[in-house]
Amino acid sequence: MNGANRNAVLIGHSGFLGTALRAAIEARPGARVELARRNFVKQVLEGNGDQAVSSMLVPGVAQDWICAVGIVNPGADPAVIEAINVEFPRRLYALLGNLTLPGGVRLVTIGSVLESHGALASSNAYLASKSRMFEALSGAGDALRWHHIRLHTLYGGSKKPHPFMFAGQMFEALVRKERFKMSGGTQLREYHHVQDIAESVSSFLSSDGQDRIIELSSAEPIRLRELASAVFQYFNEIDLLEIGSKVHSHGEVFESIYQRSPYLAASRDPIEGVICWFKELNVVRS
């Protein structure tokens, strides 16, 4: 059964990426999305996942189980990060492998392109957890078809940026009219609109792609100092920007450039995109 004839089960549908994924999948003609209940993750972690999983399986219907739930804040409780980012997908993989016939279900997990950078992951609990999850599922056997999609930094949508992210720190400084202290900003990073990434994931699944690891890259990175300078300049707050006033984080990745993914549906100019996003979130020019 090809990818176009599959339905989706979405776990984490109310999150930043999950909201966009739901919209992108529902836009496919004939597609159906089943939303996991709020307590689904808890049931699986408490060992009561058999019934919860079985209730969402449809005999004779191929499904993509998309795990968009996760703790992205590296400063969160380490036990919670481990439970949600590592243990939950590991248990879900096992449950689906035991309860479904071969080929009927695919599991899709979400990670970061930076999770494989050991030095950076060693100082970032989120990246480290994604690395452990990948290792756990890679060693779980072949009972289930599984795809791991690695992303760059996302922006866009109706939700405010996370305050621990670079965009979130810029956003808070602009809203509060506070000094924005940053490192030299020579790191190269890709910024992708969340809608473009959601549509790319949907496109990959509908095309029945076979790749185990998918890195949704545009090969068009930007240095953080260029992004910050353009954003603060646009909002007439360039005096708030202090480039070079902080030291780089341990293990920072500076020059990684990725090949453009054939599964990337679209990409936008990150400077224009982030500025437009901030405007939509009611950041005003001075």
C-alpha positions as CSV (number, residue, x, y, z in Angstrom):
1,M,0.0,0.0,0.0
2,N,1.5,3.3,-1.1
3,G,2.0,6.3,1.1
4,A,-0.9,8.2,-0.4
5,N,-3.4,5.6,1.0
6,R,-2.2,5.7,4.6
7,N,-3.9,7.4,7.5
8,A,-2.0,9.2,10.3
9,V,-2.1,8.9,14.1
10,L,-0.6,12.1,15.5
11,I,0.9,12.2,19.0
12,G,1.5,15.8,20.2
13,H,-1.0,17.5,17.9
14,S,-1.3,20.7,20.0
15,G,2.5,21.5,20.0
16,F,4.5,23.8,17.8
17,L,5.2,21.3,15.1
18,G,2.1,19.1,15.8
19,T,-0.3,21.9,15.0
20,A,1.3,22.4,11.6
21,L,1.5,18.7,10.9
22,R,-2.2,18.2,11.6
23,A,-3.1,21.0,9.2
24,A,-0.7,19.7,6.5
25,I,-1.9,16.1,6.7
26,E,-5.6,17.1,6.8
27,A,-5.0,19.1,3.6
28,R,-4.2,15.9,1.7
29,P,-7.2,14.7,-0.3
30,G,-8.8,11.7,1.5
31,A,-6.3,11.8,4.4
32,R,-7.6,11.1,7.9
33,V,-5.8,12.1,11.1
34,E,-6.5,10.4,14.4
35,L,-5.3,12.5,17.4
36,A,-3.9,10.7,20.4
37,R,-5.7,11.5,23.6
38,R,-4.0,13.8,26.2
39,N,-3.2,10.9,28.6
40,F,-1.9,8.6,25.9
41,V,1.8,9.2,26.7
42,K,1.1,8.7,30.4
43,Q,-0.6,5.4,29.7
44,V,2.3,4.1,27.6
45,L,4.8,5.1,30.2
46,E,2.8,3.5,33.0
47,G,2.7,0.2,31.2
48,N,-0.9,0.5,30.1
49,G,-0.3,1.2,26.5
50,D,-1.6,-2.0,24.9
51,Q,-5.3,-1.0,25.1
52,A,-4.5,2.7,24.2
53,V,-2.6,1.7,21.1
54,S,-5.1,-1.0,20.1
55,S,-8.0,1.4,20.3
56,M,-6.4,3.5,17.5
57,L,-5.4,0.7,15.2
58,V,-7.8,0.0,12.3
59,P,-7.7,-3.5,10.9
60,G,-6.7,-3.5,7.2
61,V,-5.8,0.2,7.2
62,A,-2.1,1.3,6.9
63,Q,-1.1,4.0,9.4
64,D,1.7,6.4,10.1
65,W,2.2,7.0,13.8
66,I,3.9,10.4,14.1
67,C,5.5,11.1,17.4
68,A,5.6,14.9,17.5
69,V,5.5,15.0,21.3
70,G,8.7,15.9,23.1
71,I,10.6,18.1,25.6
72,V,12.7,20.6,23.7
73,N,13.8,22.7,26.7
74,P,17.3,21.4,27.6
75,G,16.8,22.9,31.1
76,A,13.8,20.8,31.9
77,D,13.8,18.1,34.6
78,P,16.3,15.4,33.3
79,A,13.9,12.6,34.4
80,V,11.0,14.1,32.4
81,I,13.3,14.6,29.3
82,E,14.3,10.9,29.5
83,A,10.7,9.7,29.9
84,I,9.2,11.7,27.1
85,N,12.0,11.9,24.6
86,V,13.5,8.4,25.0
87,E,11.4,6.0,27.0
88,F,8.1,6.8,25.4
89,P,9.1,6.3,21.8
90,R,11.0,3.2,22.8
91,R,7.9,1.7,24.4
92,L,5.7,2.9,21.5
93,Y,7.9,1.2,19.0
94,A,7.7,-2.1,21.0
95,L,3.9,-1.9,21.3
96,L,3.4,-1.2,17.6
97,G,5.8,-4.0,16.7
98,N,3.8,-6.5,18.9
99,L,0.3,-5.4,18.0
100,T,0.5,-4.9,14.2
101,L,1.3,-6.9,11.1
102,P,4.5,-6.3,9.2
103,G,4.2,-3.4,6.8
104,G,0.9,-2.1,8.2
105,V,2.3,0.7,10.4
106,R,5.2,3.1,10.2
107,L,6.6,5.0,13.2
108,V,7.9,8.5,12.6
109,T,10.0,10.2,15.2
110,I,11.3,13.8,15.2
111,G,14.8,14.9,16.1
112,S,17.5,17.6,15.4
113,V,20.3,17.7,12.8
114,L,22.5,18.6,15.7
115,E,21.8,15.5,17.8
116,S,24.7,13.6,16.1
117,H,27.3,16.3,17.1
118,G,28.7,14.7,20.2
119,A,30.4,17.7,21.7
120,L,27.3,19.9,21.5
121,A,25.0,17.1,22.6
122,S,27.1,16.4,25.7
123,S,26.2,19.9,27.0
124,N,22.6,20.0,25.7
125,A,20.1,17.6,27.4
126,Y,17.6,17.8,24.6
127,L,20.1,16.9,21.9
128,A,21.5,14.1,24.1
129,S,18.1,12.6,24.6
130,K,17.4,12.6,20.9
131,S,20.7,10.8,20.3
132,R,19.8,8.2,23.0
133,M,16.4,7.7,21.4
134,F,17.9,7.1,18.0
135,E,20.3,4.6,19.4
136,A,17.5,2.8,21.3
137,L,15.3,2.4,18.3
138,S,18.2,1.5,16.0
139,G,18.9,-1.4,18.3
140,A,15.3,-2.5,18.7
141,G,15.2,-4.9,15.7
142,D,13.1,-4.8,12.6
143,A,9.6,-5.5,13.9
144,L,8.4,-2.1,12.7
145,R,9.2,0.3,9.8
146,W,10.6,3.4,11.3
147,H,11.7,6.8,10.0
148,H,13.6,9.5,11.9
149,I,13.2,13.1,10.7
150,R,15.9,15.5,11.8
151,L,15.0,19.2,11.7
152,H,16.8,22.5,11.9
153,T,15.4,25.5,13.9
154,L,11.7,26.2,13.3
155,Y,9.9,29.4,13.4
156,G,6.4,30.7,12.4
157,G,2.9,29.9,13.5
158,S,0.7,31.5,16.1
159,K,2.8,30.5,19.2
160,K,5.5,32.6,20.7
161,P,9.1,31.3,20.4
162,H,10.5,29.4,23.3
163,P,12.3,31.8,25.6
164,F,15.4,29.4,25.8
165,M,15.8,29.5,22.0
166,F,17.8,32.2,20.1
167,A,14.7,33.5,18.4
168,G,12.8,33.6,21.7
169,Q,15.6,35.6,23.4
170,M,15.5,38.1,20.5
171,F,11.7,38.3,20.8
172,E,11.8,39.0,24.5
173,A,14.4,41.7,24.2
174,L,12.4,43.4,21.5
175,V,9.2,43.3,23.4
176,R,10.7,44.4,26.7
177,K,13.1,46.9,25.1
178,E,16.0,45.2,26.8
179,R,19.7,44.7,25.9
180,F,20.3,41.6,23.8
181,K,23.6,40.1,24.7
182,M,24.9,37.4,22.4
183,S,28.1,35.7,21.4
184,G,30.0,36.6,18.2
185,G,27.2,34.9,16.3
186,T,29.4,33.1,13.8
187,Q,27.4,29.9,14.0
188,L,25.8,28.8,10.8
189,R,22.1,27.8,11.3
190,E,19.2,27.0,9.1
191,Y,15.8,28.5,10.0
192,H,12.7,26.9,8.5
193,H,9.1,27.9,8.7
194,V,7.1,25.3,10.6
195,Q,4.5,25.1,7.9
196,D,7.1,24.3,5.2
197,I,8.5,21.5,7.4
198,A,5.0,20.1,8.1
199,E,4.3,20.0,4.4
200,S,7.6,18.4,3.8
201,V,6.9,15.6,6.3
202,S,3.5,15.1,4.8
203,S,5.0,14.9,1.3
204,F,7.6,12.4,2.4
205,L,5.0,10.2,3.9
206,S,2.6,10.4,1.0
207,S,5.4,9.5,-1.4
208,D,6.2,6.3,0.6
209,G,9.9,7.3,1.0
210,Q,12.2,4.5,2.2
211,D,14.9,6.5,3.9
212,R,15.5,5.7,7.6
213,I,17.0,9.1,8.4
214,I,15.7,12.3,6.7
215,E,17.4,15.6,7.3
216,L,15.2,18.3,6.1
217,S,17.9,20.8,5.1
218,S,17.8,23.7,2.6
219,A,21.6,24.1,2.4
220,E,21.0,27.8,2.9
221,P,22.3,28.6,6.4
222,I,22.7,32.0,7.9
223,R,25.0,33.2,10.6
224,L,23.2,34.1,13.8
225,R,24.8,37.6,13.9
226,E,23.4,38.3,10.5
227,L,19.9,37.2,11.6
228,A,20.1,39.3,14.8
229,S,21.5,42.4,13.1
230,A,18.7,42.3,10.4
231,V,15.9,41.7,12.9
232,F,17.0,44.4,15.4
233,Q,17.7,46.8,12.5
234,Y,14.2,46.3,11.1
235,F,12.5,47.1,14.4
236,N,14.8,50.1,14.9
237,E,16.4,48.6,18.0
238,I,19.9,48.1,16.8
239,D,21.2,49.9,19.9
240,L,19.9,47.1,22.0
241,L,22.0,44.5,20.2
242,E,25.4,43.6,21.8
243,I,27.2,41.1,19.5
244,G,30.2,39.5,21.1
245,S,29.3,40.3,24.7
246,K,28.9,36.6,25.6
247,V,31.1,33.6,25.1
248,H,30.1,30.7,22.9
249,S,28.5,27.7,24.5
250,H,30.6,24.6,24.9
251,G,30.8,22.4,21.8
252,E,29.1,24.9,19.5
253,V,28.9,23.9,15.8
254,F,29.9,26.7,13.5
255,E,30.5,25.6,9.9
256,S,28.2,22.7,9.3
257,I,26.5,23.0,5.9
258,Y,24.0,20.3,4.9
259,Q,22.9,19.1,1.5
260,R,19.5,20.2,0.3
261,S,17.0,17.4,1.0
262,P,14.9,16.2,-1.9
263,Y,12.0,16.0,0.5
264,L,12.0,19.6,1.5
265,A,8.8,21.0,0.0
266,A,9.7,24.7,0.3
267,S,12.1,27.1,2.0
268,R,11.9,30.8,2.7
269,D,14.3,33.6,3.4
270,P,14.9,33.3,7.1
271,I,15.4,37.0,7.8
272,E,12.1,37.9,6.1
273,G,10.4,35.0,7.7
274,V,11.5,35.7,11.3
275,I,10.7,39.4,10.9
276,C,7.2,38.6,9.5
277,W,6.7,36.1,12.4
278,F,7.6,38.7,15.0
279,K,5.2,41.2,13.3
280,E,2.4,38.6,13.5
281,L,3.2,38.3,17.2
282,N,2.7,42.0,17.6
283,V,6.3,43.2,17.9
284,V,6.2,46.8,16.7
285,R,8.9,49.1,15.3
286,S,10.1,51.9,17.5
